[in-house]
Amino acid sequence: MDDAAARMLRRLLDERPVAALGTLHRGEPAVSMVPFVLPRGDTLLVVHVSALAPHTRDMREHPRVGLLVMAEPGDGVTPQALPRVALQADATTLPRDGADHAAARAAYLERFPDAAVTFELGDFSLVALRPVSARLVAGFGRAEALVGDALATWLRG
């Protein structure tokens, strides 16, 4: 991937606040919306979800998920040319007393300060999404698949 495409797609994860989350729900595909953060220098995306939400139960039963983040539609850009990244990731709930929870919480609240109240509710938990592969589209006809070290390097920015 060239540097311009890498910067554009990393910018998606830094600037776009929500993603479409795909889970397996009772044997059927399900898609929902989740706010997310990718802390600077990290390779794990973090979501804060309620146990009442079907996607939370889905992630516990089937941890492999899909996540789609795309640019805001703009004037003169056809939908097929919108920059976007589709990630396949493994979901892991972060224990509240675990070493990674405090850092993930701080990163999440830095991006979403209004979510502080939900950290006081017992049914919400932080979930780390560890990407295993990605399909990056930097525009029409400009796509690349990433896995392994190449994916980790791109995520770290």
C-alpha positions as CSV (number, residue, x, y, z in Angstrom):
1,M,0.0,0.0,0.0
2,D,1.3,3.4,-0.8
3,D,1.8,6.1,1.9
4,A,-1.1,8.2,0.7
5,A,-3.6,5.3,0.9
6,A,-2.2,4.2,4.3
7,R,-2.6,7.8,5.7
8,M,-6.2,8.1,4.3
9,L,-7.3,4.8,5.7
10,R,-5.7,5.3,9.1
11,R,-7.5,8.7,9.1
12,L,-10.8,6.8,8.8
13,L,-10.1,5.0,12.1
14,D,-9.0,8.2,13.8
15,E,-11.8,10.4,12.6
16,R,-14.9,8.3,12.0
17,P,-16.5,7.6,15.4
18,V,-18.7,4.7,14.5
19,A,-18.5,1.4,12.6
20,A,-20.9,-1.2,11.4
21,L,-20.3,-4.4,13.4
22,G,-21.2,-7.7,11.9
23,T,-21.9,-10.7,14.2
24,L,-23.3,-14.1,14.0
25,H,-26.8,-14.1,15.7
26,R,-28.5,-17.4,16.1
27,G,-26.9,-18.7,13.0
28,E,-27.7,-15.6,10.9
29,P,-25.6,-12.5,10.0
30,A,-26.5,-9.4,12.1
31,V,-25.2,-5.9,11.7
32,S,-25.3,-3.1,14.3
33,M,-23.7,0.2,15.0
34,V,-20.9,0.7,17.5
35,P,-18.8,3.6,18.6
36,F,-15.1,2.6,18.6
37,V,-11.6,3.8,19.3
38,L,-8.2,2.6,18.1
39,P,-5.8,4.0,20.7
40,R,-2.7,5.6,19.1
41,G,0.1,3.0,18.7
42,D,-2.1,0.1,19.4
43,T,-3.5,-2.7,17.2
44,L,-6.7,-3.4,19.2
45,L,-9.9,-1.5,18.5
46,V,-12.1,-1.0,21.6
47,V,-15.9,-0.9,21.9
48,H,-18.0,-0.3,25.0
49,V,-21.2,-2.5,24.8
50,S,-24.2,-3.4,26.9
51,A,-24.9,-6.9,27.9
52,L,-28.5,-6.1,26.9
53,A,-27.5,-5.7,23.2
54,P,-27.7,-8.8,21.0
55,H,-24.3,-8.1,19.5
56,T,-22.7,-8.4,22.9
57,R,-24.1,-11.8,23.4
58,D,-23.2,-12.7,19.8
59,M,-19.5,-11.7,20.4
60,R,-19.3,-13.9,23.5
61,E,-20.8,-16.9,21.6
62,H,-18.9,-16.3,18.3
63,P,-15.9,-14.0,18.8
64,R,-15.1,-13.6,15.1
65,V,-16.7,-10.4,14.0
66,G,-16.6,-8.0,11.0
67,L,-16.2,-4.2,11.3
68,L,-16.8,-1.7,8.5
69,V,-15.6,1.9,8.7
70,M,-16.2,4.2,5.8
71,A,-15.7,7.8,4.8
72,E,-18.5,10.3,4.9
73,P,-20.2,10.5,1.4
74,G,-19.1,13.7,-0.3
75,D,-19.9,15.8,-3.3
76,G,-18.7,14.2,-6.5
77,V,-17.6,10.9,-4.9
78,T,-19.5,7.9,-6.1
79,P,-20.5,5.3,-3.4
80,Q,-18.1,2.7,-5.0
81,A,-15.2,5.1,-4.6
82,L,-15.7,5.9,-0.9
83,P,-12.6,5.1,1.2
84,R,-13.3,2.3,3.6
85,V,-11.8,-0.5,5.6
86,A,-13.5,-3.9,6.4
87,L,-11.8,-5.7,9.3
88,Q,-12.2,-9.2,10.5
89,A,-11.4,-9.4,14.2
90,D,-11.6,-11.6,17.3
91,A,-13.5,-10.1,20.2
92,T,-12.4,-10.4,23.8
93,T,-14.1,-8.9,26.8
94,L,-11.6,-6.9,29.0
95,P,-12.0,-7.8,32.6
96,R,-12.7,-4.7,34.8
97,D,-9.8,-5.6,37.1
98,G,-7.4,-6.5,34.2
99,A,-4.3,-4.5,33.3
100,D,-5.6,-3.4,29.9
101,H,-9.0,-2.1,31.1
102,A,-7.8,1.2,32.5
103,A,-5.9,2.2,29.4
104,A,-8.8,1.1,27.1
105,R,-11.3,3.0,29.3
106,A,-9.1,6.2,29.2
107,A,-8.8,6.0,25.4
108,Y,-12.5,5.4,24.9
109,L,-13.5,8.3,27.2
110,E,-11.0,10.6,25.5
111,R,-12.9,10.0,22.2
112,F,-16.4,9.8,23.8
113,P,-16.5,11.8,27.0
114,D,-20.3,11.7,27.1
115,A,-20.0,7.9,27.6
116,A,-18.7,8.3,31.2
117,V,-22.1,7.6,32.6
118,T,-22.2,4.2,30.9
119,F,-19.1,3.1,32.8
120,E,-21.1,3.4,36.0
121,L,-23.6,0.9,34.7
122,G,-23.0,-2.8,35.6
123,D,-24.1,-4.2,32.3
124,F,-21.6,-2.4,30.1
125,S,-18.2,-3.8,29.3
126,L,-15.2,-3.0,27.2
127,V,-14.5,-5.4,24.3
128,A,-11.1,-5.5,22.5
129,L,-11.3,-6.3,18.8
130,R,-8.0,-7.9,17.6
131,P,-8.0,-7.6,13.8
132,V,-6.8,-10.7,11.9
133,S,-7.3,-9.3,8.4
134,A,-8.4,-6.2,6.6
135,R,-9.6,-5.2,3.1
136,L,-8.7,-1.6,2.5
137,V,-10.3,0.5,-0.3
138,A,-8.7,3.8,-1.0
139,G,-10.9,4.7,-3.9
140,F,-12.4,3.1,-7.0
141,G,-10.0,0.4,-8.2
142,R,-7.6,0.9,-5.3
143,A,-8.0,-2.0,-2.9
144,E,-5.6,-4.1,-0.9
145,A,-5.8,-7.0,1.6
146,L,-3.6,-6.9,4.7
147,V,-2.8,-9.6,7.3
148,G,-0.1,-10.3,9.9
149,D,2.7,-7.9,10.3
150,A,1.6,-5.6,7.5
151,L,-1.8,-5.2,9.1
152,A,-0.2,-4.5,12.6
153,T,2.1,-1.9,11.1
154,W,-0.7,-0.1,9.3
155,L,-2.9,-0.1,12.5
156,R,-0.2,1.3,14.7
157,G,0.0,4.3,12.3
